[in-house]
Amino acid sequence: MRVDHHRMLDHALVGGTGLDPRQVEALAARFPAVRAEVRRRTGEGEYGFTALGGQEAAVAEITRFAEGVGQAHDHVLVLGIGGSALGTRAVLEALRGPGWNELDDEAREFWPRLTVLDNVDPTSVAAALRRIDPRRVLVNVVSKSGGTAETMAQYLVVRAWLEEALGSGATRHLVFTTDPERGALRELARREGIAALAVPPAVGGRYSVLSPVGLLPAALVGVRIEDLLRGARRALAAADTDEFTAHPAALWSGLQWAADTGLGRHIHVLMAYSDRLRAVGDWFCQLWAESLGKRVNREGAVVHVGPTPLAAVGAVDQHSLVQLLVEGPLDKTVTFLGVADHGEDVAIPGRDGLPAELAYLAGHTLGGLLRAEREATAEALARAGRMSCLVELADLSAESVGEALMFFQLATGYAGAWYGVDPFDQPGVELGKRLTYAAMRRPGFV
Amino acid sequence: MRVDHHRMLDHALVGGTGLDPRQVEALAARFPAVRAEVRRRTGEGEYGFTALGGQEAAVAEITRFAEGVGQAHDHVLVLGIGGSALGTRAVLEALRGPGWNELDDEAREFWPRLTVLDNVDPTSVAAALRRIDPRRVLVNVVSKSGGTAETMAQYLVVRAWLEEALGSGATRHLVFTTDPERGALRELARREGIAALAVPPAVGGRYSVLSPVGLLPAALVGVRIEDLLRGARRALAAADTDEFTAHPAALWSGLQWAADTGLGRHIHVLMAYSDRLRAVGDWFCQLWAESLGKRVNREGAVVHVGPTPLAAVGAVDQHSLVQLLVEGPLDKTVTFLGVADHGEDVAIPGRDGLPAELAYLAGHTLGGLLRAEREATAEALARAGRMSCLVELADLSAESVGEALMFFQLATGYAGAWYGVDPFDQPGVELGKRLTYAAMRRPGFV
């Protein structure tokens, strides 16, 4: 993975609207304290996700489970929401492609299809249950707390659907991913002898993609999960330095923070130049928004901070958002998420009688066009005084994807320290939960 | 369609952080001038999309074409980007469901599958061409100008793929949607006798969903396009009033503008409580961002304006963005896009031995839970001083979806007048296009 900040760091490049050298110096001067804080809190157990690089026992357990399931199922149905769904979808789309479920058995090399049901929209749930054969499905119910309203409502629906088809055999089509001790899902697993994997208690939902939450579904569709973790270890190793400009996650997050708080760049766009990384963008949005959007800081002062993440896909959104990015308010940074080697490329053939204005396309490749567009967009943004940077994956292997996921998690952990907030809580969602609960218990509510 | 602004209009409701009565009065006082400007420019031909409610000739032509094609194809492949793809995807997902291509023939009532290829990502294009049978595909190439780089590169690839399988029969598997007179696609259609539909010249790409751009793919998968247009006419009729608070599109866009320019609410979140409306959110983002994000206003003054649209889906993003919406900076408005009747609902069954903390779920429905969550989120936002409003579709019929699409287009047209910018141009994307073109022509570029 390569991180290139030259269009963030060069004040002149963006026409004098970028970070000036004093701002960058101030950032570097603050880095030792930020790093010390992250290390201290890691020692106190707060940054639990950083331990996910090495999980021999969990990997062995997941691999054993996936092999035991074997070819008994041709569909994996994941029930989960938020951090229990976004990471799984990110890994699936990056490594199996967004059109995975449309491929026939041979093209999928006989790995199962995978559907993530992450909403209580009745039309989605009904359509999925009509489409999937209950006799050939493995249902993975994912909730760290074991009591998430949406996921448990889905579970009750899906459980009845399984039992209608399978009777008491339904339990063999279920596997839970939840807290090792507590909550309703763990209780049900114990009582009914349902297979269950543990989410490490120190790992929060939105940081759980590299825990059994994301690893089990990945293994079930043939992703080599040890490669994902090898990539994660590479990102962790890169973060093992006291030198600011050599620390990719601290530098990237520090520049985003400085651009936000110093220059009013409140919106952080992550623009992936790969259809396969679209869902990584959605995953990042939760990570960045829920970790940093906070009413109070670590000292308890009311601050109402937090940048707004915005996921985009190039070249598609050059025809959608880029007009605003180039000409609108100076309130954004853009991080291009590129891929050096897409694994395959497609030649653009010429043909007789091609209208003259299209001749420049022939002889190139789609991959070349995509890269040219990314570079042109970065340059056009710079000429309009807009900062951008590049995070480039070497390829779309499990190792590179695991590295990128851990990089963004580390960056978010560091951002918590730059912003001075707790990146692991989400107190702002509690009131909505309580109001929903109250409404559901009110007499007469349908 | 119902638009409910009470949480935008009541200053007290959002704890004194909302629009105060004087701001709302100022808005109402400006409305006659805004409305007069929109009417004058419509008379001058600028608001071409407002003529799309009645298109007897185009509807007849599209219906004839779709019927002529009959059952000869089991896959429709749309090549297009930006406004040539987003509207088609919005209509397909809203009316056929996001999982349409995963349904078997019977569940699709023998209507074809539909794939929108909107990027030049080589892995997506290669995967689609491996998956689709060229002998059973109809390829709809959509580019208003007829020269869009990404779409024409796709066309050259797909054309060669068709010819390899079909020889000179390839042309019968193609239909173009483009300018009636000009551009490379029109030239090719004429020269090779390829079927071609016309995009009305007065209709810009991002306002073209209800033109043949969106109507042809919709008709090909069995959507009753006359219902879409009947809905559009309903939205147009609702906009035929001089009374500000009775004019849904002017009121909604005026409140967004006042919240942005008067209260610093620069980010406009559209949060759909329906998986089927997720793609409507993406479509809206292009419409709002590209229409309003402008360097200069109508008078030529440099202003750098434009709100940032953000598409979200509930209840999913309650577990992602809502923490930021509730606790972060006071820089957002939220528009909930709801559905009164989803068309079907799913009961949440109880069961023996259900852990006590889950008992409140049993006996309700997924649709009821989804509605409770939407209302709880709106209330939680209000208690935290955050403005929101509701746009509620009666159902997910073609008529309701057509009405919503026209409503948001009208709102964007009005927003152009509130912001004082041209909502129909996109000068900020030109430099990127020129730089891409220059890179592709440079010797040695692969």
Interface residues (C-beta under 8 A of the other chain):
Chain A: I81 G82 G83 A85 L86 G97 P98 G99 N101 E102 L103 A107 R113 T115 D118 N119 V120 D121 P122 T123 S124 V125 A126 A127 A128 R130 R131 G147 A149 E150 M152 A153 Q154 L156 V157 R159 A160 A184 E187 L188 R191 G205 H266 I267 Y273 S274 D275 R276 D282 C285 Q286 A289 E290 L292 G293 K294 R295 H304 V305 G306 T308 L310 V313 A315 V316 Q318 H319 S320 L321 V322 Q323 L324 L325 V326 E327 G328 P329 L330 D331 K332 H342 G343 E344 D345 V346 A347 I348 P349 G350 R351 G353 L354 P355 E357 L358 Y360 L361 A362 H364 T365 L366 G367 G368 L369 L370 A372 E373 E375 A376 T377 E379 A380 R383 A384 L396 Q426 P427 G428 V429 L431 G432 K433 L435 T436 Y437 A439 M440 R441 F445 V446
Chain B: I81 G82 G83 A85 L86 G97 P98 G99 N101 E102 L103 A107 R113 T115 D118 N119 V120 D121 P122 T123 S124 V125 A126 A127 A128 R130 R131 G147 A149 E150 M152 A153 Q154 L156 V157 R159 A160 A184 E187 L188 R191 G205 H266 I267 Y273 S274 D275 R276 D282 C285 Q286 A289 E290 L292 G293 K294 R295 H304 V305 G306 T308 L310 V313 A315 V316 Q318 H319 S320 L321 V322 Q323 L324 L325 V326 E327 G328 P329 L330 D331 K332 H342 G343 E344 D345 V346 A347 I348 P349 G350 R351 G353 L354 P355 E357 L358 Y360 L361 A362 H364 T365 L366 G367 G368 L369 L370 A372 E373 E375 A376 T377 E379 A380 R383 A384 L396 Q426 P427 G428 V429 L431 G432 K433 R434 L435 T436 Y437 A439 M440 R441 F445 V446
